[in-house]
């Protein structure tokens, strides 16, 4: 059985890998044989992830891959889509108590990947703890039926849909870009993560008191950080707020990548505003710019791109989609993403923490991923270098707002490469 590729995948190349790495820290060391067996079982339930890229003339398709997923010791990264990964677009690694899940962001996003991760963990933990009773009602078992709405490989309409957005998603022509972040993949070995953990109850109580959300609060806090670190700057700062458009598409269970980037503009006139006012403004911008009608613009763009590249030689598809993805993401000073609260069906009893990392070349050089897990929010600040100024000032801002936190030492992170077939 074959699956149609998301046309953005044609943009992939050595200078645009667009991969995700999710780190899951368990409270016991990873046992590789049990993990390998769990992956084999989970692949039955998620056939659209157990695939390889195949070139048919000038068209790429996803076809069933009978080979096992690669499981690497030491947290090793490899190149997805090649012999090194058994031609899979997913790979797994482990190091002590840490499990690393690597996948192509071209074929899925955090919301699409999470059910797969839950199923893998269920079969893995069930093997190690046979007396444990998990809530299987919230887990996709290998014997369960796969809904069409989940497995659909092209959940888009055939023609663009009429829409009337509430507000513009335009971005200033000139904006402030961080001057200290290396470009491209040249400094990939220096990409650094600064992880903060904040109790959900405490942060939600605070953001609710200022009529906010975790995403708008963290975005406003990081705006204050950058504005204070660069007092001479008068250009607007732009937060690229990652936002999924499954709801607008009418496909809430789609496994594919449905991430939109909403530009949240902070003009210099906001520099002296208090955090409550900034948060109110940010939330208003998000309501105006991330409404369903605006999301339909992204859906329509995808439909037009599909028509545009149909019949083009592969090299032209590559060039066209590279331009599309760069334009769609746009320029931003920093980036914020929040996947929302997810149910763990009791698996979290054996999990200490979860946090994702992604391709830093597609951001302004500083990205914040907010992930909800157990009693905590994980706030993962990722940079293209190890400069501690942003994280240090972020910690000061949390202190100023009376929010307690745990801060982990800075940590270098790596991502798998990704290669299209010849």
Long-range contacts (C-beta under 8 A, 24 or more apart in sequence): 1-47, 1-63, 1-64, 2-54, 2-61, 2-62, 2-63, 2-64, 3-48, 3-51, 3-61, 3-62, 3-63, 3-153, 4-61, 4-62, 4-153, 4-154, 5-53, 5-60, 5-61, 5-62, 5-106, 5-107, 6-106, 6-107, 6-256, 6-257, 7-302, 7-305, 7-306, 7-309, 7-317, 7-321, 8-106, 8-257, 8-305, 8-321, 8-324, 8-325, 9-53, 9-60, 9-104, 9-106, 9-107, 9-321, 9-420, 10-60, 10-309, 10-314, 10-317, 10-318, 10-320, 10-321, 10-420, 11-106, 11-318, 11-321, 11-322, 11-324, 11-325, 12-104, 12-106, 12-418, 12-419, 12-420, 13-318, 13-322, 13-420, 14-417, 14-419, 15-184, 15-185, 15-361, 16-322, 16-325, 16-359, 16-361, 16-362, 17-185, 17-359, 17-415, 17-416, 17-417, 17-418, 18-104, 18-105, 18-106, 18-325, 18-358, 18-359, 18-362, 18-418, 19-80, 19-102, 19-103, 19-104, 19-105, 19-358, 19-359, 19-415, 19-416, 19-417, 19-418, 20-102, 20-103, 20-104, 20-105, 20-109, 20-110, 20-113, 20-356, 20-357, 20-358, 20-359, 20-415, 21-77, 21-100, 21-101, 21-102, 21-356, 21-357, 21-358, 21-413, 21-414, 21-415, 21-416, 22-100, 22-101, 22-103, 22-110, 22-113, 22-117, 22-354, 22-355, 22-356, 22-357, 23-98, 23-99, 23-100, 23-353, 23-354, 23-355, 23-356, 23-357, 24-98, 24-99, 24-100, 24-101, 24-117, 24-121, 24-351, 24-353, 24-354, 25-97, 25-98, 25-99, 25-351, 25-352, 25-353, 25-354, 26-97, 26-98, 26-99, 26-350, 26-351, 26-352, 27-97, 27-350, 27-351, 27-352, 28-97, 28-128, 28-350, 29-96, 29-97, 30-94, 30-95, 30-96, 30-97, 30-98, 30-99, 31-128, 32-71, 32-73, 32-94, 34-124, 34-127, 34-128, 35-71, 35-92, 35-94, 35-99, 35-120, 35-124, 36-68, 36-69, 36-71, 37-123, 37-127, 38-120, 38-121, 38-122, 38-123, 38-124, 38-127, 39-68, 39-69, 39-71, 39-92, 39-120, 40-68, 41-123, 41-142, 42-116, 42-119, 42-120, 42-123, 42-142, 43-69, 44-142, 45-119, 45-140, 45-141, 45-142, 45-144, 45-146, 46-115, 46-116, 46-119, 46-140, 46-255, 47-146, 47-151, 48-151, 48-153, 48-255, 49-89, 49-90, 49-103, 49-107, 49-108, 49-116, 49-255, 50-88, 51-88, 51-89, 52-81, 52-87, 52-88, 52-89, 53-81, 53-87, 53-89, 53-420, 53-421, 54-421, 55-314, 55-420, 55-421, 55-422, 58-312, 58-313, 58-314, 58-317, 59-314, 60-314, 60-420, 60-421, 62-89, 62-107, 62-153, 75-100, 75-414, 77-102, 77-414, 77-415, 77-416, 77-417, 78-416, 78-417, 79-416, 79-417, 79-418, 79-419, 80-104, 80-416, 80-417, 80-418, 80-419, 81-418, 81-419, 81-420, 81-421, 82-419, 85-416, 89-418, 91-416, 97-352, 102-415, 102-416, 104-418, 105-257, 105-259, 105-358, 105-359, 106-257, 106-418, 107-256, 107-257, 108-255, 108-256, 108-257, 109-244, 109-256, 109-257, 109-258, 109-259, 110-337, 110-339, 110-356, 111-244, 111-246, 111-258, 111-339, 112-254, 112-255, 112-256, 112-257, 112-258, 114-339, 114-342, 115-140, 115-255, 116-140, 118-344, 118-345, 118-347, 121-347, 121-350, 121-351, 122-345, 122-347, 125-347, 125-350, 129-350, 132-346, 132-349, 133-346, 134-345, 134-346, 134-347, 135-345, 135-346, 136-345, 137-345, 138-343, 138-345, 139-345, 147-253, 149-251, 149-252, 149-253, 149-254, 150-253, 150-254, 150-255, 151-255, 152-251, 152-254, 153-256, 155-249, 155-251, 155-254, 155-256, 156-249, 156-299, 156-302, 156-303, 156-306, 157-299, 157-303, 158-303, 159-303, 160-299, 160-300, 160-303, 160-304, 161-296, 161-299, 161-300, 163-293, 163-294, 163-296, 163-297, 163-300, 164-293, 165-291, 165-293, 165-294, 165-296, 165-297, 166-287, 166-288, 166-289, 166-291, 166-293, 166-294, 167-285, 167-288, 167-289, 167-291, 167-294, 168-289, 169-262, 169-263, 169-289, 169-294, 169-297, 170-263, 171-238, 171-263, 171-265, 171-330, 171-331, 171-332, 172-235, 172-236, 172-238, 172-265, 174-235, 174-236, 175-235, 175-236, 175-237, 175-238, 175-265, 175-331, 175-332, 175-333, 176-226, 176-230, 176-233, 176-235, 176-236, 176-237, 176-238, 176-333, 177-331, 177-333, 177-364, 177-365, 178-226, 178-333, 178-334, 178-364, 178-365, 178-366, 180-365, 180-385, 180-387, 181-364, 181-365, 181-366, 181-383, 181-384, 181-385, 182-365, 182-384, 182-385, 183-361, 183-384, 184-361, 185-361, 187-384, 187-385, 188-360, 188-414, 188-415, 189-412, 189-414, 190-384, 190-385, 190-386, 190-412, 191-357, 191-360, 191-382, 191-383, 191-384, 191-385, 191-412, 191-413, 191-414, 191-415, 192-382, 192-383, 192-385, 192-386, 192-410, 192-411, 192-412, 192-413, 193-355, 193-357, 193-380, 193-381, 193-382, 193-410, 193-411, 193-412, 193-413, 194-380, 194-381, 194-382, 194-383, 194-388, 194-390, 194-391, 194-394, 194-407, 194-408, 194-410, 195-355, 195-378, 195-379, 195-380, 195-381, 195-407, 195-408, 195-411, 196-378, 196-379, 196-380, 196-381, 196-391, 196-394, 196-395, 196-398, 196-405, 196-406, 196-407, 196-408, 197-353, 197-376, 197-377, 197-378, 197-379, 197-405, 197-406, 197-407, 197-408, 198-376, 198-377, 198-379, 198-398, 198-403, 198-404, 198-405, 198-406, 199-375, 199-376, 199-377, 199-404, 200-372, 200-375, 200-376, 200-377, 201-375, 202-403, 202-404, 203-377, 203-403, 206-401, 206-402, 206-403, 207-279, 210-275, 210-276, 210-279, 210-280, 211-279, 211-280, 211-283, 212-279, 212-280, 212-282, 212-283, 213-283, 213-338, 214-338, 214-370, 214-377, 215-241, 215-286, 215-336, 215-337, 215-338, 215-370, 216-279, 216-282, 216-283, 216-286, 217-275, 217-279, 218-336, 218-338, 218-368, 218-370, 218-379, 219-264, 219-282, 219-336, 219-368, 220-275, 220-278, 220-279, 220-282, 221-275, 221-394, 221-397, 221-398, 221-401, 222-334, 222-336, 222-366, 222-368, 222-390, 222-394, 223-266, 223-270, 223-278, 224-275, 224-278, 224-397, 225-390, 225-393, 225-394, 225-397, 226-333, 226-334, 226-366, 226-390, 227-266, 227-271, 228-393, 229-389, 229-390, 229-393, 233-268, 234-268, 235-268, 236-265, 236-266, 236-267, 236-268, 237-265, 237-266, 237-333, 237-334, 238-263, 238-264, 238-265, 238-266, 238-331, 238-332, 238-333, 238-364, 239-263, 239-264, 239-266, 239-282, 239-332, 239-333, 239-334, 239-335, 239-336, 240-264, 240-329, 240-330, 240-332, 240-334, 240-335, 240-336, 240-363, 240-364, 241-286, 241-290, 241-335, 241-336, 241-337, 242-335, 242-336, 242-337, 242-338, 243-286, 243-290, 243-295, 245-295, 245-298, 245-299, 247-292, 247-295, 248-292, 248-293, 248-295, 248-296, 248-298, 248-299, 249-295, 249-299, 260-290, 260-295, 260-298, 261-328, 261-329, 261-330, 261-332, 261-335, 262-286, 262-289, 262-290, 262-294, 263-289, 263-330, 263-332, 264-289, 275-397, 275-401, 298-328, 301-328, 325-362, 329-362, 331-364, 332-363, 332-364, 333-364, 333-366, 334-363, 334-364, 334-365, 334-366, 334-367, 334-368, 335-363, 335-364, 335-366, 335-367, 335-368, 336-367, 336-368, 336-370, 337-367, 337-368, 337-369, 337-370, 338-369, 338-370, 338-371, 339-370, 339-371, 339-372, 340-372, 341-372, 342-372, 344-373, 344-374, 348-373, 348-374, 353-378, 354-378, 355-380, 356-380, 357-382, 357-413, 357-415, 358-382, 358-415, 359-415, 360-384, 366-390, 379-405, 382-413, 386-410, 386-412
